[in-house]
Amino acid sequence: MKYLEEKINLHKDMVDKLDLNSMTNVANAISESYKNGGKLLIFGNGGSAADAMHFAAEFEGQLSSIDKGRKALSALTPSNMSALTAISNDFDYDTSFSRFVEANAKPGDIVIGISTSGNSKNVIKALQTAKTLGAKTVGFTGGDGGQLKDLVDILLNIPAKNVSIIQEGHIIAYHRVCALVVKDLFGYDAM
């Protein structure tokens, strides 16, 4: 029962405590990048890796049946298992995402690192790499935002401590961000 109460409180907290402008700021940055020929790179560990692929799929595919037929938008994740394991083996795990960013990011792209704690070393290193390449950085975190809160250009921090609750907050934010981007680029509400 406590878990369900936390889930209910998440929705209330997202309205009361989350800087709702952060979702708009993320969406505006992504829209601006797409308008200028840029792309989106997204990564995270574990469940956040699955969330990164989910988030990317909303841009490449469609957010809802209302969104059917629009142009696909470029959104990349480090889903090549051979590359990920080779980099982790040949360099170290902390380098796994930074090599992906180095290979794919350019100035004007948006690079999103997902870390529920905000302290994942490989996410931090990749966002540092993105900054050196001139990409705009976004962090999706929870709790106190961890180290990412002081590193990224835009922080979207879910006001919760429970990892699964933070991840659910991220999913809500991904969908809202994507809907805002679709509205800006294509002129309709996809939700």
C-alpha positions as CSV (number, residue, x, y, z in Angstrom):
1,M,0.0,0.0,0.0
2,K,2.9,2.4,0.8
3,Y,4.2,2.0,-2.7
4,L,0.9,2.9,-4.3
5,E,0.7,6.0,-2.0
6,E,4.2,7.0,-3.2
7,K,3.0,6.6,-6.8
8,I,0.0,8.8,-6.1
9,N,2.2,11.4,-4.3
10,L,4.6,11.4,-7.3
11,H,1.9,12.9,-9.5
12,K,1.0,15.5,-6.9
13,D,4.7,16.2,-6.3
14,M,5.4,16.6,-10.0
15,V,2.7,19.3,-10.1
16,D,3.7,20.9,-6.8
17,K,7.5,20.5,-6.6
18,L,8.9,19.8,-10.0
19,D,10.0,22.8,-12.0
20,L,7.5,22.2,-14.8
21,N,9.5,24.7,-16.8
22,S,12.2,22.1,-17.0
23,M,10.1,19.9,-19.3
24,T,9.4,22.9,-21.5
25,N,13.1,23.9,-21.5
26,V,14.1,20.4,-22.5
27,A,11.4,20.3,-25.2
28,N,12.4,23.8,-26.5
29,A,16.1,22.7,-26.7
30,I,15.2,19.5,-28.6
31,S,12.9,21.4,-31.0
32,E,15.6,24.0,-31.7
33,S,18.2,21.3,-32.4
34,Y,15.9,19.6,-34.8
35,K,15.1,22.8,-36.6
36,N,18.8,23.4,-37.1
37,G,19.5,19.8,-38.4
38,G,20.6,18.4,-35.1
39,K,19.8,15.1,-33.4
40,L,19.1,13.7,-30.0
41,L,21.4,11.3,-28.1
42,I,20.0,9.5,-25.0
43,F,21.6,7.0,-22.6
44,G,21.4,5.6,-19.1
45,N,22.1,2.4,-17.1
46,G,19.8,-0.6,-16.4
47,G,16.2,0.5,-16.4
48,S,17.3,3.9,-17.5
49,A,18.9,2.3,-20.6
50,A,15.5,0.8,-21.5
51,D,13.9,4.2,-20.8
52,A,16.4,5.9,-23.2
53,M,15.3,3.5,-25.9
54,H,11.6,4.1,-25.1
55,F,12.2,7.9,-25.2
56,A,14.1,7.6,-28.6
57,A,11.3,5.5,-30.0
58,E,8.7,8.2,-29.4
59,F,10.7,10.5,-31.6
60,E,11.6,8.0,-34.4
61,G,8.1,6.4,-34.4
62,Q,5.1,8.1,-32.9
63,L,3.9,9.2,-29.5
64,S,0.3,8.2,-30.1
65,S,-2.2,7.3,-32.8
66,I,-2.8,11.0,-33.2
67,D,0.9,11.4,-34.1
68,K,0.8,8.9,-37.0
69,G,2.3,9.9,-40.3
70,R,4.7,12.7,-39.1
71,K,8.3,12.8,-40.2
72,A,10.6,10.6,-38.1
73,L,13.0,12.5,-35.8
74,S,16.6,11.3,-35.2
75,A,17.1,10.0,-31.7
76,L,20.1,7.7,-30.9
77,T,20.9,5.4,-28.0
78,P,24.0,3.2,-27.4
79,S,22.1,0.0,-28.3
80,N,24.9,-1.7,-30.1
81,M,25.8,-4.4,-27.5
82,S,29.1,-5.2,-29.3
83,A,30.3,-1.7,-29.2
84,L,29.2,-1.2,-25.6
85,T,30.9,-4.4,-24.3
86,A,34.0,-3.8,-26.4
87,I,34.4,-0.3,-25.1
88,S,33.8,-1.4,-21.5
89,N,36.4,-4.2,-21.9
90,D,39.0,-2.3,-24.0
91,F,38.8,1.0,-22.0
92,D,36.6,0.8,-18.9
93,Y,32.9,0.9,-18.1
94,D,33.0,4.6,-17.2
95,T,34.0,5.3,-20.8
96,S,31.1,3.3,-22.4
97,F,28.8,6.3,-23.1
98,S,31.5,8.9,-23.7
99,R,32.7,7.0,-26.7
100,F,29.2,6.8,-28.0
101,V,28.9,10.6,-27.6
102,E,32.3,11.2,-29.1
103,A,31.3,9.2,-32.2
104,N,27.9,10.7,-32.7
105,A,27.5,14.2,-31.1
106,K,28.2,17.5,-32.8
107,P,27.6,21.1,-31.9
108,G,23.9,21.9,-31.6
109,D,22.9,18.3,-30.8
110,I,21.1,17.5,-27.5
111,V,22.7,14.9,-25.3
112,I,20.5,13.5,-22.5
113,G,21.9,11.4,-19.7
114,I,19.5,9.5,-17.4
115,S,20.7,8.7,-13.9
116,T,18.2,8.3,-11.1
117,S,20.9,9.2,-8.5
118,G,22.6,11.8,-10.7
119,N,25.9,10.2,-9.8
120,S,26.5,7.5,-12.5
121,K,30.1,7.9,-13.5
122,N,29.7,6.8,-17.1
123,V,26.8,9.2,-17.6
124,I,28.7,12.1,-16.0
125,K,31.8,11.4,-18.2
126,A,29.6,11.2,-21.3
127,L,27.9,14.5,-20.5
128,Q,31.3,16.1,-20.0
129,T,32.4,14.8,-23.4
130,A,29.2,16.3,-24.9
131,K,30.0,19.7,-23.5
132,T,33.5,19.6,-25.0
133,L,31.9,18.8,-28.4
134,G,29.5,21.8,-28.2
135,A,26.4,19.8,-27.6
136,K,23.7,20.9,-25.2
137,T,23.4,18.7,-22.1
138,V,20.3,17.5,-20.3
139,G,20.2,15.4,-17.1
140,F,17.1,13.4,-16.0
141,T,17.7,12.6,-12.3
142,G,15.9,12.2,-9.0
143,G,16.5,12.8,-5.3
144,D,18.8,15.8,-4.9
145,G,20.1,15.7,-8.5
146,G,23.5,14.3,-7.6
147,Q,26.5,15.5,-9.4
148,L,24.6,16.0,-12.7
149,K,22.7,19.0,-11.3
150,D,25.9,21.1,-11.4
151,L,27.0,19.7,-14.8
152,V,24.2,19.9,-17.2
153,D,22.7,22.8,-19.1
154,I,19.1,21.7,-18.2
155,L,18.2,19.5,-15.3
156,L,14.9,17.6,-15.0
157,N,14.9,16.3,-11.4
158,I,12.1,14.1,-10.2
159,P,11.3,15.0,-6.5
160,A,11.5,11.4,-5.1
161,K,14.0,9.0,-3.5
162,N,12.6,5.6,-4.6
163,V,14.3,4.6,-7.8
164,S,11.2,3.0,-9.4
165,I,9.1,6.1,-8.5
166,I,11.8,8.3,-10.1
167,Q,11.7,6.2,-13.2
168,E,8.0,6.5,-13.5
169,G,8.4,10.3,-13.2
170,H,10.9,10.2,-16.0
171,I,8.4,8.3,-18.2
172,I,5.8,11.0,-17.6
173,A,8.3,13.6,-18.4
174,Y,9.5,11.8,-21.6
175,H,6.0,11.7,-22.9
176,R,5.3,15.3,-22.1
177,V,8.6,16.5,-23.6
178,C,7.9,14.5,-26.8
179,A,4.4,15.9,-27.1
180,L,5.7,19.5,-26.7
181,V,8.3,18.9,-29.4
182,V,5.7,17.4,-31.8
183,K,3.4,20.4,-31.1
184,D,6.2,22.9,-31.8
185,L,7.5,21.2,-35.0
186,F,4.3,19.9,-36.5
187,G,1.6,22.1,-35.0
188,Y,-0.7,19.6,-33.2
189,D,-1.1,18.0,-29.8
190,A,0.0,14.4,-30.0
191,M,-1.5,13.4,-26.7
